Amino acid sequence: MKALLHRHRELCERAVDPLEIAAGLEAHGITDRTAARFRHRDVFSLAEELYARVPRSSGEADPGTEPLPVPRVRPGWVLLTLLPGALGAATTAGLRLTHGHPRLLVAVAGLLALCLAARAVLRHGPLAGPSGTRAWRTTSATRAWTVWLLGYALFGDGLLSAVLTGGPDTLPTGAPDAPWPTAVAPVLALTLACAPAAWCAHLLGAGARRRLADSRGLEEFTATARPLLCGTFTLFLGTLTALLLLCGTVLRQPAAYAQTLTLGALLLLARLLAVHRHRRAPVLALGTAAAAEVAALALPLTGRLPGCAVLSVPVRALVNACGLAAVPALACGAAALALLFHAGHTLTRASAHALTGALE
């Protein structure tokens, strides 16, 4: 016990209650089985003893009188989350009003601006990490898979249709009536959804910190955190559905609900897990979804080789039965369900919402 106390002395001295120590121990890999070695029934019981053993100065605030810090709403990140949607709308309008070479320039400039805006959103505010901690940087693999998934949402259905019919014969031009059509409405809705995603991340962080302050144990916190996670996730999907309806109506394009909602859910869950110190699962889920979409394009192309026609049968059967949208919907939907199950176990633990400074 003395060795454990010495190893986590700084955590115990900074904690305002035993639950915060329990969250820190949990983040360091100490489980109920480890606590049993110290003759405690669970991690929270072990944290209570550590909290009681740490000497405290008389001027220190009494536990419960100093609430745990809650993320604040800052005007800077609120305005910043609106920037991708504004740039996406401006780029869409520019593509509709231009033709030929100017349209290509508008597309390139809009893409660069959107990348910079998305980078800024992911470095500031709720999507950059909990308040009081440094931003958790996105890995290069995560960026690559995300770019592919968004690119498929824009060009994938048109490309797959061309591949299945013997093409593609031309490159996409961005025109609505082109042989290789682009799905602008879903991507525009996703850029507009950056603001709701940030608000949902803020609601999750703020609600979790309040529940962390009010809970009497880890099980009680988990029981109250799960409805919070489900509520914020459902709120985001409802908002994205409304944005899809709006964009589809304004642009007079199919809203593509299935593939866009599953992609939006996948991206949100991946980011929430990443900023709460769970980076491996998002990379794996995003990579799996991207690999499935790559395979859906590669198999029909490989099936054109002599003796390899059987390879294109699964993709053709799926498209004939459910349409082109089935490929991204199944790929992103399966990955999103896996991440949702993972988030239900990780983001509802107290250690996921403990301040980084208290954990180190």
Sequence and secondary structure as in RCSB ss.txt:
>XXXX:A:sequence
MKALLHRHRELCERAVDPLEIAAGLEAHGITDRTAARFRHRDVFSLAEELYARVPRSSGEADPGTEPLPVPRVRP
GWVLLTLLPGALGAATTAGLRLTHGHPRLLVAVAGLLALCLAARAVLRHGPLAGPSGTRAWRTTSATRAWTVWLL
GYALFGDGLLSAVLTGGPDTLPTGAPDAPWPTAVAPVLALTLACAPAAWCAHLLGAGARRRLADSRGLEEFTATA
RPLLCGTFTLFLGTLTALLLLCGTVLRQPAAYAQTLTLGALLLLARLLAVHRHRRAPVLALGTAAAAEVAALALP
LTGRLPGCAVLSVPVRALVNACGLAAVPALACGAAALALLFHAGHTLTRASAHALTGALE
>XXXX:A:secstr
 HHHHHHTHHHHHH SSHHHHHHHHHHTT  HHHHHHTT SSHHHHHHHHHHHS   TTS  TTTS        H
HHHHHHHHHHHHHHHHHHHHHH  SHHHHHHHHHHHHHHHHHHHHHTTSSGGG STTS      HHHHHHHHHHH
HIIIIIHHHHHHHHTT   S   S TTSSS   HHHHHHHHHTHHHHHHHHHHHHHHHHHHHHH SSHHHHHHHH
HHHHHHHHHHHHHHHHHHHHHHHHHHTS   HHHHHHHHHHHHHHHHHHHTT  HHHHHHHHHHHHHHHHHHHHH
HHTTSTT GGGGHHHHHHHHHH TTHHHHHHHHHHHHHHHHHHHHHTTSGGGGS HHHH 
